[in-house]
Amino acid sequence: MKLEFYTNEVISIIDLDKLAAEHAGIINIGQKCKQVWNAVKIDDESVDPFQCNIIGSAGSYKLNHGQERTECPKGLLSSRLVPCNTCTGRCVNIRAGRPKYYQRTPETPTLVNGEPVSEWGTELHEDDTITLGNVTLRVNS
């Protein structure tokens, strides 16, 4: 399955199967910024850094509004509770095999074919249109 997205009339094509294999089946999608790492970085301010994620593999995917992220002890000391892509610290909970997660829900809605993504996520199918702020993504095979 492939994902095409359009920003400022530029088309980018992403192979979801390949990306899911590289990122353990979780593809985080959000605004390109220094504080948050996303597998798909969108350079548009209308998209939240924690906009959504796609979970799945081998052609079967579900889109979720928002992202689950691990708690970061160093992040708790700052004014922002976000994972830092430049942090060299190690999280005690992650090393012990007990990571804590929190759900970050963005203000910008995530839509599939003009409808908000359900609380439990929305299955993606060929020719679905995903809208994130001013950015449109299209699912293709």
N, CA, C and O atoms as CSV, one atom per row, in Angstrom:
chain,resi,resn,atom,element,x,y,z
A,1,MET,N,N,0.847,-1.179,0.000
A,1,MET,CA,C,0.000,0.000,0.000
A,1,MET,C,C,0.890,1.239,0.000
A,1,MET,O,O,1.949,1.253,0.628
A,2,LYS,N,N,0.461,2.259,-0.696
A,2,LYS,CA,C,1.224,3.497,-0.780
A,2,LYS,C,C,0.372,4.660,-0.303
A,2,LYS,O,O,-0.857,4.612,-0.335
A,3,LEU,N,N,1.059,5.705,0.140
A,3,LEU,CA,C,0.404,6.908,0.629
A,3,LEU,C,C,0.994,8.082,-0.135
A,3,LEU,O,O,2.196,8.335,-0.064
A,4,GLU,N,N,0.140,8.803,-0.869
A,4,GLU,CA,C,0.576,10.004,-1.592
A,4,GLU,C,C,0.129,11.208,-0.798
A,4,GLU,O,O,-0.999,11.240,-0.307
A,5,PHE,N,N,1.003,12.214,-0.660
A,5,PHE,CA,C,0.515,13.428,-0.033
A,5,PHE,C,C,0.974,14.652,-0.784
A,5,PHE,O,O,2.048,14.698,-1.383
A,6,TYR,N,N,0.106,15.640,-0.723
A,6,TYR,CA,C,0.268,16.854,-1.493
A,6,TYR,C,C,0.442,18.035,-0.550
A,6,TYR,O,O,-0.433,18.307,0.272
A,7,THR,N,N,1.556,18.735,-0.659
A,7,THR,CA,C,1.764,19.984,0.074
A,7,THR,C,C,2.326,20.986,-0.922
A,7,THR,O,O,3.331,20.722,-1.582
A,8,ASN,N,N,1.683,22.118,-1.023
A,8,ASN,CA,C,2.123,23.172,-1.944
A,8,ASN,C,C,2.376,22.626,-3.348
A,8,ASN,O,O,3.377,22.953,-3.985
A,9,GLU,N,N,1.457,21.792,-3.815
A,9,GLU,CA,C,1.477,21.210,-5.153
A,9,GLU,C,C,2.658,20.272,-5.402
A,9,GLU,O,O,2.989,19.991,-6.554
A,10,VAL,N,N,3.300,19.783,-4.330
A,10,VAL,CA,C,4.379,18.808,-4.449
A,10,VAL,C,C,3.822,17.463,-3.992
A,10,VAL,O,O,3.183,17.370,-2.944
A,11,ILE,N,N,4.068,16.432,-4.783
A,11,ILE,CA,C,3.560,15.103,-4.461
A,11,ILE,C,C,4.694,14.253,-3.897
A,11,ILE,O,O,5.758,14.149,-4.507
A,12,SER,N,N,4.468,13.651,-2.743
A,12,SER,CA,C,5.408,12.697,-2.156
A,12,SER,C,C,4.698,11.355,-2.070
A,12,SER,O,O,3.519,11.287,-1.720
A,13,ILE,N,N,5.421,10.288,-2.391
A,13,ILE,CA,C,4.838,8.943,-2.328
A,13,ILE,C,C,5.613,8.127,-1.301
A,13,ILE,O,O,6.840,8.047,-1.343
A,14,ILE,N,N,4.867,7.525,-0.376
A,14,ILE,CA,C,5.462,6.744,0.710
A,14,ILE,C,C,4.959,5.316,0.615
A,14,ILE,O,O,3.759,5.086,0.461
A,15,ASP,N,N,5.872,4.351,0.705
A,15,ASP,CA,C,5.522,2.936,0.710
A,15,ASP,C,C,5.208,2.535,2.152
A,15,ASP,O,O,6.122,2.367,2.959
A,16,LEU,N,N,3.921,2.379,2.480
A,16,LEU,CA,C,3.516,2.050,3.850
A,16,LEU,C,C,4.062,0.701,4.309
A,16,LEU,O,O,4.469,0.569,5.463
A,17,ASP,N,N,4.081,-0.298,3.435
A,17,ASP,CA,C,4.572,-1.618,3.818
A,17,ASP,C,C,6.037,-1.546,4.251
A,17,ASP,O,O,6.418,-2.133,5.264
A,18,LYS,N,N,6.851,-0.829,3.485
A,18,LYS,CA,C,8.274,-0.685,3.804
A,18,LYS,C,C,8.461,0.105,5.094
A,18,LYS,O,O,9.246,-0.291,5.956
A,19,LEU,N,N,7.744,1.219,5.233
A,19,LEU,CA,C,7.863,2.065,6.411
A,19,LEU,C,C,7.384,1.338,7.669
A,19,LEU,O,O,7.992,1.477,8.730
A,20,ALA,N,N,6.302,0.569,7.560
A,20,ALA,CA,C,5.794,-0.194,8.706
A,20,ALA,C,C,6.816,-1.237,9.149
A,20,ALA,O,O,6.994,-1.459,10.347
A,21,ALA,N,N,7.486,-1.873,8.197
A,21,ALA,CA,C,8.508,-2.866,8.538
A,21,ALA,C,C,9.693,-2.204,9.249
A,21,ALA,O,O,10.279,-2.796,10.156
A,22,GLU,N,N,10.043,-0.998,8.848
A,22,GLU,CA,C,11.169,-0.277,9.461
A,22,GLU,C,C,10.843,0.254,10.853
A,22,GLU,O,O,11.747,0.451,11.666
A,23,HIS,N,N,9.557,0.487,11.138
A,23,HIS,CA,C,9.163,1.126,12.396
A,23,HIS,C,C,8.211,0.272,13.226
A,23,HIS,O,O,7.309,0.800,13.876
A,24,ALA,N,N,8.404,-1.036,13.207
A,24,ALA,CA,C,7.641,-1.979,14.033
A,24,ALA,C,C,6.130,-1.820,13.893
A,24,ALA,O,O,5.399,-2.001,14.867
A,25,GLY,N,N,5.656,-1.483,12.699
A,25,GLY,CA,C,4.224,-1.419,12.432
A,25,GLY,C,C,3.529,-0.160,12.897
A,25,GLY,O,O,2.307,-0.063,12.784
A,26,ILE,N,N,4.273,0.819,13.423
A,26,ILE,CA,C,3.673,2.082,13.867
A,26,ILE,C,C,4.322,3.229,13.112
A,26,ILE,O,O,5.518,3.484,13.255
A,27,ILE,N,N,3.522,3.917,12.306
A,27,ILE,CA,C,4.020,5.025,11.493
A,27,ILE,C,C,3.436,6.312,12.051
A,27,ILE,O,O,2.260,6.608,11.834
A,28,ASN,N,N,4.246,7.076,12.766
A,28,ASN,CA,C,3.798,8.358,13.311
A,28,ASN,C,C,3.852,9.422,12.232
A,28,ASN,O,O,4.842,9.537,11.509
A,29,ILE,N,N,2.783,10.198,12.126
A,29,ILE,CA,C,2.675,11.253,11.125
A,29,ILE,C,C,2.425,12.570,11.848
A,29,ILE,O,O,1.532,12.659,12.690
A,30,GLY,N,N,3.210,13.590,11.521
A,30,GLY,CA,C,3.022,14.884,12.157
A,30,GLY,C,C,3.866,15.965,11.526
A,30,GLY,O,O,4.613,15.738,10.574
A,31,GLN,N,N,3.720,17.141,12.086
A,31,GLN,CA,C,4.443,18.308,11.599
A,31,GLN,C,C,5.949,18.109,11.762
A,31,GLN,O,O,6.414,17.559,12.761
A,32,LYS,N,N,6.689,18.561,10.773
A,32,LYS,CA,C,8.145,18.519,10.842
A,32,LYS,C,C,8.600,19.555,11.871
A,32,LYS,O,O,8.367,20.751,11.691
A,33,CYS,N,N,9.248,19.103,12.950
A,33,CYS,CA,C,9.758,20.018,13.974
A,33,CYS,C,C,10.918,19.351,14.703
A,33,CYS,O,O,11.098,18.137,14.612
A,34,LYS,N,N,11.692,20.133,15.417
A,34,LYS,CA,C,12.878,19.614,16.101
A,34,LYS,C,C,12.561,18.860,17.382
A,34,LYS,O,O,13.361,18.025,17.805
A,35,GLN,N,N,11.421,19.123,18.018
A,35,GLN,CA,C,11.116,18.527,19.315
A,35,GLN,C,C,10.523,17.125,19.234
A,35,GLN,O,O,10.570,16.377,20.211
A,36,VAL,N,N,9.965,16.760,18.081
A,36,VAL,CA,C,9.245,15.489,17.961
A,36,VAL,C,C,9.731,14.746,16.722
A,36,VAL,O,O,9.876,15.332,15.649
A,37,TRP,N,N,9.982,13.443,16.886
A,37,TRP,CA,C,10.364,12.629,15.744
A,37,TRP,C,C,9.116,11.961,15.179
A,37,TRP,O,O,8.341,11.353,15.917
A,38,ASN,N,N,8.927,12.078,13.874
A,38,ASN,CA,C,7.839,11.407,13.174
A,38,ASN,C,C,8.419,10.682,11.965
A,38,ASN,O,O,9.343,11.182,11.324
A,39,ALA,N,N,7.881,9.508,11.652
A,39,ALA,CA,C,8.327,8.768,10.473
A,39,ALA,C,C,7.951,9.513,9.201
A,39,ALA,O,O,8.712,9.519,8.233
A,40,VAL,N,N,6.777,10.143,9.198
A,40,VAL,CA,C,6.337,10.974,8.070
A,40,VAL,C,C,6.248,12.408,8.582
A,40,VAL,O,O,5.397,12.746,9.405
A,41,LYS,N,N,7.152,13.239,8.070
A,41,LYS,CA,C,7.226,14.636,8.506
A,41,LYS,C,C,6.554,15.522,7.472
A,41,LYS,O,O,6.919,15.503,6.296
A,42,ILE,N,N,5.565,16.303,7.914
A,42,ILE,CA,C,4.827,17.170,7.007
A,42,ILE,C,C,5.175,18.622,7.342
A,42,ILE,O,O,4.969,19.081,8.465
A,43,ASP,N,N,5.696,19.323,6.364
A,43,ASP,CA,C,6.143,20.702,6.556
A,43,ASP,C,C,4.978,21.660,6.317
A,43,ASP,O,O,4.933,22.365,5.309
A,44,ASP,N,N,4.035,21.673,7.265
A,44,ASP,CA,C,2.863,22.536,7.167
A,44,ASP,C,C,2.378,22.830,8.583
A,44,ASP,O,O,2.147,21.907,9.364
A,45,GLU,N,N,2.223,24.111,8.916
A,45,GLU,CA,C,1.842,24.496,10.278
A,45,GLU,C,C,0.420,24.107,10.651
A,45,GLU,O,O,0.073,24.138,11.832
A,46,SER,N,N,-0.415,23.742,9.682
A,46,SER,CA,C,-1.785,23.330,10.003
A,46,SER,C,C,-1.836,21.907,10.560
A,46,SER,O,O,-2.877,21.468,11.049
A,47,VAL,N,N,-0.711,21.188,10.488
A,47,VAL,CA,C,-0.620,19.818,10.993
A,47,VAL,C,C,0.064,19.845,12.355
A,47,VAL,O,O,1.097,20.495,12.519
A,48,ASP,N,N,-0.509,19.140,13.334
A,48,ASP,CA,C,0.045,19.069,14.679
A,48,ASP,C,C,1.263,18.131,14.697
A,48,ASP,O,O,1.296,17.177,13.920
A,49,PRO,N,N,2.263,18.373,15.559
A,49,PRO,CA,C,3.393,17.436,15.640
A,49,PRO,C,C,2.971,16.014,16.032
A,49,PRO,O,O,3.659,15.055,15.683
A,50,PHE,N,N,1.855,15.863,16.747
A,50,PHE,CA,C,1.339,14.557,17.163
A,50,PHE,C,C,0.041,14.248,16.423
A,50,PHE,O,O,-0.889,13.718,17.031
A,51,GLN,N,N,-0.053,14.558,15.142
A,51,GLN,CA,C,-1.321,14.511,14.408
A,51,GLN,C,C,-1.985,13.139,14.430
A,51,GLN,O,O,-3.135,13.019,14.852
A,52,CYS,N,N,-1.280,12.106,13.983
A,52,CYS,CA,C,-1.913,10.790,13.885
A,52,CYS,C,C,-0.853,9.715,13.729
A,52,CYS,O,O,0.339,10.007,13.640
A,53,ASN,N,N,-1.301,8.468,13.697
A,53,ASN,CA,C,-0.406,7.379,13.337
A,53,ASN,C,C,-1.178,6.328,12.555
A,53,ASN,O,O,-2.404,6.240,12.621
A,54,ILE,N,N,-0.418,5.540,11.818
A,54,ILE,CA,C,-0.977,4.421,11.065
A,54,ILE,C,C,-0.343,3.168,11.651
A,54,ILE,O,O,0.877,3.070,11.778
A,55,ILE,N,N,-1.198,2.211,12.004
A,55,ILE,CA,C,-0.721,0.967,12.605
A,55,ILE,C,C,-1.128,-0.191,11.700
A,55,ILE,O,O,-2.263,-0.256,11.229
A,56,GLY,N,N,-0.182,-1.108,11.463
A,56,GLY,CA,C,-0.495,-2.286,10.661
A,56,GLY,C,C,0.710,-2.787,9.899
A,56,GLY,O,O,1.839,-2.366,10.147
A,57,SER,N,N,0.459,-3.697,8.963
A,57,SER,CA,C,1.515,-4.243,8.112
A,57,SER,C,C,0.891,-4.967,6.927
A,57,SER,O,O,-0.283,-5.337,6.943
A,58,ALA,N,N,1.703,-5.154,5.910
A,58,ALA,CA,C,1.343,-5.955,4.731
A,58,ALA,C,C,-0.037,-5.648,4.155
A,58,ALA,O,O,-0.824,-6.561,3.905
A,59,GLY,N,N,-0.330,-4.371,3.946
A,59,GLY,CA,C,-1.560,-3.986,3.277
A,59,GLY,C,C,-2.777,-3.818,4.153
A,59,GLY,O,O,-3.838,-3.460,3.642
A,60,SER,N,N,-2.677,-4.061,5.451
A,60,SER,CA,C,-3.798,-3.897,6.366
A,60,SER,C,C,-3.430,-2.838,7.399
A,60,SER,O,O,-2.594,-3.067,8.273
A,61,TYR,N,N,-4.077,-1.663,7.283
A,61,TYR,CA,C,-3.694,-0.530,8.130
A,61,TYR,C,C,-4.896,0.154,8.751
A,61,TYR,O,O,-5.988,0.178,8.184
A,62,LYS,N,N,-4.662,0.715,9.945
A,62,LYS,CA,C,-5.679,1.478,10.658
A,62,LYS,C,C,-5.076,2.841,10.993
A,62,LYS,O,O,-3.934,2.932,11.444
A,63,LEU,N,N,-5.859,3.900,10.767
A,63,LEU,CA,C,-5.437,5.261,11.067
A,63,LEU,C,C,-6.025,5.689,12.399
A,63,LEU,O,O,-7.224,5.532,12.630
A,64,ASN,N,N,-5.190,6.228,13.277
A,64,ASN,CA,C,-5.618,6.718,14.588
A,64,ASN,C,C,-5.370,8.216,14.690
A,64,ASN,O,O,-4.352,8.717,14.213
A,65,HIS,N,N,-6.296,8.924,15.311
A,65,HIS,CA,C,-6.142,10.361,15.566
A,65,HIS,C,C,-5.284,10.516,16.812
A,65,HIS,O,O,-5.593,9.922,17.845
A,66,GLY,N,N,-4.224,11.293,16.740
A,66,GLY,CA,C,-3.313,11.458,17.861
A,66,GLY,C,C,-2.265,10.357,17.881
A,66,GLY,O,O,-2.279,9.455,17.044
A,67,GLN,N,N,-1.354,10.442,18.850
A,67,GLN,CA,C,-0.283,9.457,18.972
A,67,GLN,C,C,-0.081,9.088,20.430
A,67,GLN,O,O,-0.264,9.913,21.325
A,68,GLU,N,N,0.302,7.829,20.658
A,68,GLU,CA,C,0.727,7.426,21.993
A,68,GLU,C,C,2.235,7.578,22.039
A,68,GLU,O,O,2.944,7.105,21.150
A,69,ARG,N,N,2.719,8.234,23.068
A,69,ARG,CA,C,4.163,8.438,23.220
A,69,ARG,C,C,4.583,8.013,24.621
A,69,ARG,O,O,3.777,8.042,25.551
A,70,THR,N,N,5.831,7.625,24.769
A,70,THR,CA,C,6.324,7.258,26.086
A,70,THR,C,C,6.566,8.510,26.916
A,70,THR,O,O,6.887,9.573,26.385
A,71,GLU,N,N,6.406,8.366,28.232
A,71,GLU,CA,C,6.742,9.467,29.130
A,71,GLU,C,C,8.256,9.581,29.156
A,71,GLU,O,O,8.967,8.576,29.142
A,72,CYS,N,N,8.733,10.792,29.193
A,72,CYS,CA,C,10.172,11.021,29.242
A,72,CYS,C,C,10.510,11.758,30.535
A,72,CYS,O,O,10.069,12.892,30.721
A,73,PRO,N,N,11.288,11.136,31.443
A,73,PRO,CA,C,11.626,11.819,32.687
A,73,PRO,C,C,12.296,13.171,32.473
A,73,PRO,O,O,12.038,14.113,33.222
A,74,LYS,N,N,13.149,13.276,31.465
A,74,LYS,CA,C,13.799,14.560,31.179
A,74,LYS,C,C,12.784,15.563,30.658
A,74,LYS,O,O,12.871,16.755,30.955
A,75,GLY,N,N,11.823,15.083,29.883
A,75,GLY,CA,C,10.783,15.958,29.360
A,75,GLY,C,C,9.880,16.498,30.447
A,75,GLY,O,O,9.356,17.607,30.338
A,76,LEU,N,N,9.697,15.706,31.503
A,76,LEU,CA,C,8.859,16.156,32.612
A,76,LEU,C,C,9.473,17.362,33.323
A,76,LEU,O,O,8.755,18.132,33.960
A,77,LEU,N,N,10.783,17.532,33.221
A,77,LEU,CA,C,11.462,18.658,33.862
A,77,LEU,C,C,11.362,19.935,33.037
A,77,LEU,O,O,11.637,21.025,33.538
A,78,SER,N,N,10.970,19.802,31.782
A,78,SER,CA,C,10.852,20.986,30.927
A,78,SER,C,C,9.391,21.428,30.860
A,78,SER,O,O,8.508,20.778,31.419
A,79,SER,N,N,9.154,22.531,30.175
A,79,SER,CA,C,7.788,23.038,30.065
A,79,SER,C,C,6.967,22.228,29.074
A,79,SER,O,O,5.742,22.347,29.057
A,80,ARG,N,N,7.610,21.404,28.244
A,80,ARG,CA,C,6.906,20.603,27.249
A,80,ARG,C,C,7.069,19.128,27.550
A,80,ARG,O,O,8.173,18.671,27.847
A,81,LEU,N,N,5.996,18.389,27.477
A,81,LEU,CA,C,6.041,16.949,27.692
A,81,LEU,C,C,6.060,16.261,26.331
A,81,LEU,O,O,5.040,15.757,25.859
A,82,VAL,N,N,7.243,16.248,25.708
A,82,VAL,CA,C,7.395,15.610,24.401
A,82,VAL,C,C,8.686,14.812,24.380
A,82,VAL,O,O,9.660,15.206,25.022
A,83,PRO,N,N,8.717,13.698,23.657
A,83,PRO,CA,C,9.987,12.981,23.501
A,83,PRO,C,C,10.957,13.854,22.714
A,83,PRO,O,O,10.581,14.481,21.724
A,84,CYS,N,N,12.166,13.886,23.149
A,84,CYS,CA,C,13.168,14.746,22.505
A,84,CYS,C,C,14.089,13.891,21.640
A,84,CYS,O,O,14.699,12.937,22.123
A,85,ASN,N,N,14.185,14.238,20.366
A,85,ASN,CA,C,15.005,13.418,19.475
A,85,ASN,C,C,16.499,13.649,19.655
A,85,ASN,O,O,17.301,12.987,18.997
A,86,THR,N,N,16.892,14.567,20.527
A,86,THR,CA,C,18.319,14.784,20.784
A,86,THR,C,C,18.723,14.311,22.175
A,86,THR,O,O,19.874,14.503,22.569
A,87,CYS,N,N,17.816,13.700,22.930
A,87,CYS,CA,C,18.092,13.266,24.303
A,87,CYS,C,C,19.049,12.078,24.288
A,87,CYS,O,O,18.867,11.139,23.513
A,88,THR,N,N,20.065,12.121,25.142
A,88,THR,CA,C,20.995,10.995,25.253
A,88,THR,C,C,20.722,10.169,26.498
A,88,THR,O,O,21.412,9.180,26.744
A,89,GLY,N,N,19.732,10.556,27.286
A,89,GLY,CA,C,19.382,9.831,28.508
A,89,GLY,C,C,18.664,8.531,28.196
A,89,GLY,O,O,18.181,8.329,27.082
A,90,ARG,N,N,18.596,7.673,29.163
A,90,ARG,CA,C,17.877,6.418,29.026
A,90,ARG,C,C,16.738,6.407,30.028
A,90,ARG,O,O,16.936,6.711,31.204
A,91,CYS,N,N,15.571,6.064,29.576
A,91,CYS,CA,C,14.404,6.041,30.448
A,91,CYS,C,C,14.439,4.780,31.311
A,91,CYS,O,O,14.520,3.669,30.788
A,92,VAL,N,N,14.378,4.952,32.621
A,92,VAL,CA,C,14.416,3.836,33.554
A,92,VAL,C,C,13.260,2.874,33.285
A,92,VAL,O,O,13.451,1.658,33.295
A,93,ASN,N,N,12.074,3.408,33.047
A,93,ASN,CA,C,10.915,2.546,32.805
A,93,ASN,C,C,11.057,1.728,31.534
A,93,ASN,O,O,10.627,0.575,31.492
A,94,ILE,N,N,11.649,2.299,30.503
A,94,ILE,CA,C,11.814,1.560,29.251
A,94,ILE,C,C,12.848,0.459,29.432
A,94,ILE,O,O,12.644,-0.657,28.953
A,95,ARG,N,N,13.960,0.749,30.115
A,95,ARG,CA,C,14.977,-0.278,30.353
A,95,ARG,C,C,14.414,-1.427,31.187
A,95,ARG,O,O,14.778,-2.585,30.980
A,96,ALA,N,N,13.534,-1.111,32.122
A,96,ALA,CA,C,12.938,-2.146,32.972
A,96,ALA,C,C,11.806,-2.883,32.261
A,96,ALA,O,O,11.220,-3.802,32.834
A,97,GLY,N,N,11.488,-2.500,31.024
A,97,GLY,CA,C,10.432,-3.164,30.266
A,97,GLY,C,C,9.041,-2.706,30.650
A,97,GLY,O,O,8.062,-3.387,30.341
A,98,ARG,N,N,8.930,-1.555,31.324
A,98,ARG,CA,C,7.629,-1.042,31.746
A,98,ARG,C,C,7.432,0.396,31.263
A,98,ARG,O,O,7.228,1.286,32.089
A,99,PRO,N,N,7.487,0.650,29.966
A,99,PRO,CA,C,7.315,2.043,29.546
A,99,PRO,C,C,5.908,2.545,29.841
A,99,PRO,O,O,4.936,1.796,29.739
A,100,LYS,N,N,5.809,3.813,30.206
A,100,LYS,CA,C,4.511,4.438,30.429
A,100,LYS,C,C,4.178,5.241,29.176
A,100,LYS,O,O,5.053,5.860,28.572
A,101,TYR,N,N,2.914,5.223,28.798
A,101,TYR,CA,C,2.484,5.939,27.606
A,101,TYR,C,C,1.415,6.960,27.960
A,101,TYR,O,O,0.684,6.803,28.938
A,102,TYR,N,N,1.339,7.988,27.165
A,102,TYR,CA,C,0.249,8.942,27.284
A,102,TYR,C,C,-0.262,9.235,25.887
A,102,TYR,O,O,0.495,9.191,24.918
A,103,GLN,N,N,-1.533,9.531,25.786
A,103,GLN,CA,C,-2.156,9.842,24.499
A,103,GLN,C,C,-2.117,11.344,24.272
A,103,GLN,O,O,-2.585,12.113,25.112
A,104,ARG,N,N,-1.575,11.755,23.168
A,104,ARG,CA,C,-1.519,13.170,22.803
A,104,ARG,C,C,-2.511,13.370,21.669
A,104,ARG,O,O,-2.313,12.846,20.573
A,105,THR,N,N,-3.575,14.123,21.920
A,105,THR,CA,C,-4.614,14.352,20.924
A,105,THR,C,C,-4.488,15.770,20.380
A,105,THR,O,O,-4.570,16.732,21.144
A,106,PRO,N,N,-4.290,15.912,19.077
A,106,PRO,CA,C,-4.128,17.239,18.481
A,106,PRO,C,C,-5.455,17.987,18.331
A,106,PRO,O,O,-6.527,17.382,18.326
A,107,GLU,N,N,-5.360,19.311,18.211
A,107,GLU,CA,C,-6.552,20.133,17.987
A,107,GLU,C,C,-7.054,20.001,16.553
A,107,GLU,O,O,-8.261,20.037,16.313
A,108,THR,N,N,-6.141,19.849,15.604
A,108,THR,CA,C,-6.516,19.716,14.197
A,108,THR,C,C,-7.157,18.347,13.974
A,108,THR,O,O,-6.553,17.334,14.326
A,109,PRO,N,N,-8.356,18.286,13.403
A,109,PRO,CA,C,-8.991,16.979,13.193
A,109,PRO,C,C,-8.276,16.143,12.126
A,109,PRO,O,O,-7.657,16.676,11.205
A,110,THR,N,N,-8.380,14.838,12.277
A,110,THR,CA,C,-7.893,13.890,11.277
A,110,THR,C,C,-9.133,13.311,10.612
A,110,THR,O,O,-9.974,12.710,11.281
A,111,LEU,N,N,-9.251,13.487,9.296
A,111,LEU,CA,C,-10.445,13.052,8.566
A,111,LEU,C,C,-10.092,11.988,7.539
A,111,LEU,O,O,-9.031,12.039,6.918
A,112,VAL,N,N,-10.992,11.020,7.364
A,112,VAL,CA,C,-10.884,10.040,6.278
A,112,VAL,C,C,-12.151,10.164,5.451
A,112,VAL,O,O,-13.252,9.955,5.959
A,113,ASN,N,N,-11.998,10.503,4.181
A,113,ASN,CA,C,-13.125,10.718,3.274
A,113,ASN,C,C,-14.115,11.730,3.856
A,113,ASN,O,O,-15.327,11.573,3.706
A,114,GLY,N,N,-13.600,12.764,4.518
A,114,GLY,CA,C,-14.419,13.840,5.056
A,114,GLY,C,C,-15.042,13.567,6.415
A,114,GLY,O,O,-15.689,14.448,6.982
A,115,GLU,N,N,-14.859,12.359,6.951
A,115,GLU,CA,C,-15.420,11.987,8.252
A,115,GLU,C,C,-14.313,11.922,9.295
A,115,GLU,O,O,-13.216,11.458,8.986
A,116,PRO,N,N,-14.569,12.377,10.534
A,116,PRO,CA,C,-13.553,12.271,11.585
A,116,PRO,C,C,-13.198,10.812,11.864
A,116,PRO,O,O,-14.052,9.928,11.802
A,117,VAL,N,N,-11.923,10.577,12.174
A,117,VAL,CA,C,-11.470,9.235,12.524
A,117,VAL,C,C,-12.167,8.825,13.816
A,117,VAL,O,O,-12.257,9.618,14.753
A,118,SER,N,N,-12.659,7.591,13.868
A,118,SER,CA,C,-13.398,7.129,15.046
A,118,SER,C,C,-12.472,6.997,16.252
A,118,SER,O,O,-11.248,6.992,16.118
A,119,GLU,N,N,-13.073,6.891,17.414
A,119,GLU,CA,C,-12.319,6.746,18.660
A,119,GLU,C,C,-11.402,5.525,18.626
A,119,GLU,O,O,-10.340,5.531,19.249
A,120,TRP,N,N,-11.799,4.492,17.910
A,120,TRP,CA,C,-11.030,3.242,17.843
A,120,TRP,C,C,-10.171,3.150,16.591
A,120,TRP,O,O,-9.558,2.116,16.328
A,121,GLY,N,N,-10.126,4.238,15.815
A,121,GLY,CA,C,-9.357,4.229,14.579
A,121,GLY,C,C,-10.237,3.892,13.391
A,121,GLY,O,O,-11.369,3.435,13.552
A,122,THR,N,N,-9.720,4.119,12.215
A,122,THR,CA,C,-10.455,3.864,10.980
A,122,THR,C,C,-9.590,3.016,10.052
A,122,THR,O,O,-8.444,3.366,9.770
A,123,GLU,N,N,-10.145,1.898,9.577
A,123,GLU,CA,C,-9.433,1.044,8.630
A,123,GLU,C,C,-9.212,1.812,7.328
A,123,GLU,O,O,-10.103,2.518,6.855
A,124,LEU,N,N,-8.021,1.667,6.759
A,124,LEU,CA,C,-7.713,2.339,5.502
A,124,LEU,C,C,-7.913,1.391,4.332
A,124,LEU,O,O,-7.573,0.209,4.400
A,125,HIS,N,N,-8.475,1.937,3.249
A,125,HIS,CA,C,-8.724,1.178,2.028
A,125,HIS,C,C,-8.189,1.967,0.843
A,125,HIS,O,O,-7.958,3.172,0.939
A,126,GLU,N,N,-7.995,1.279,-0.270
A,126,GLU,CA,C,-7.524,1.935,-1.477
A,126,GLU,C,C,-8.470,3.072,-1.861
A,126,GLU,O,O,-9.689,2.934,-1.759
A,127,ASP,N,N,-7.912,4.175,-2.294
A,127,ASP,CA,C,-8.619,5.390,-2.725
A,127,ASP,C,C,-9.202,6.213,-1.577
A,127,ASP,O,O,-9.940,7.165,-1.831
A,128,ASP,N,N,-8.891,5.874,-0.310
A,128,ASP,CA,C,-9.300,6.724,0.805
A,128,ASP,C,C,-8.532,8.041,0.744
A,128,ASP,O,O,-7.369,8.073,0.340
A,129,THR,N,N,-9.180,9.107,1.141
A,129,THR,CA,C,-8.553,10.419,1.225
A,129,THR,C,C,-8.450,10.815,2.687
A,129,THR,O,O,-9.449,10.839,3.406
A,130,ILE,N,N,-7.236,11.127,3.122
A,130,ILE,CA,C,-6.984,11.535,4.502
A,130,ILE,C,C,-6.694,13.029,4.487
A,130,ILE,O,O,-5.886,13.503,3.688
A,131,THR,N,N,-7.354,13.769,5.374
A,131,THR,CA,C,-7.139,15.213,5.461
A,131,THR,C,C,-6.575,15.550,6.833
A,131,THR,O,O,-7.163,15.216,7.862
A,132,LEU,N,N,-5.419,16.219,6.833
A,132,LEU,CA,C,-4.753,16.677,8.045
A,132,LEU,C,C,-4.525,18.178,7.880
A,132,LEU,O,O,-3.577,18.585,7.209
A,133,GLY,N,N,-5.374,19.000,8.476
A,133,GLY,CA,C,-5.240,20.447,8.287
A,133,GLY,C,C,-5.388,20.800,6.822
A,133,GLY,O,O,-6.407,20.490,6.205
A,134,ASN,N,N,-4.358,21.458,6.248
A,134,ASN,CA,C,-4.380,21.847,4.831
A,134,ASN,C,C,-3.755,20.800,3.925
A,134,ASN,O,O,-3.586,21.047,2.731
A,135,VAL,N,N,-3.410,19.647,4.456
A,135,VAL,CA,C,-2.689,18.615,3.701
A,135,VAL,C,C,-3.639,17.464,3.381
A,135,VAL,O,O,-4.413,17.022,4.230
A,136,THR,N,N,-3.562,16.993,2.146
A,136,THR,CA,C,-4.369,15.860,1.695
A,136,THR,C,C,-3.470,14.688,1.374
A,136,THR,O,O,-2.464,14.838,0.681
A,137,LEU,N,N,-3.834,13.515,1.879
A,137,LEU,CA,C,-3.108,12.281,1.600
A,137,LEU,C,C,-4.073,11.325,0.941
A,137,LEU,O,O,-5.267,11.341,1.241
A,138,ARG,N,N,-3.568,10.484,0.039
A,138,ARG,CA,C,-4.419,9.524,-0.662
A,138,ARG,C,C,-3.787,8.144,-0.556
A,138,ARG,O,O,-2.580,7.985,-0.739
A,139,VAL,N,N,-4.620,7.142,-0.257
A,139,VAL,CA,C,-4.156,5.768,-0.129
A,139,VAL,C,C,-4.288,5.082,-1.494
A,139,VAL,O,O,-5.353,5.109,-2.112
A,140,ASN,N,N,-3.188,4.467,-1.956
A,140,ASN,CA,C,-3.185,3.728,-3.224
A,140,ASN,C,C,-2.523,2.385,-3.001
A,140,ASN,O,O,-1.819,2.178,-2.012
A,141,SER,N,N,-2.759,1.466,-3.941
A,141,SER,CA,C,-2.100,0.149,-3.825
A,141,SER,C,C,-0.815,0.136,-4.606
A,141,SER,O,O,-0.118,-0.879,-4.631
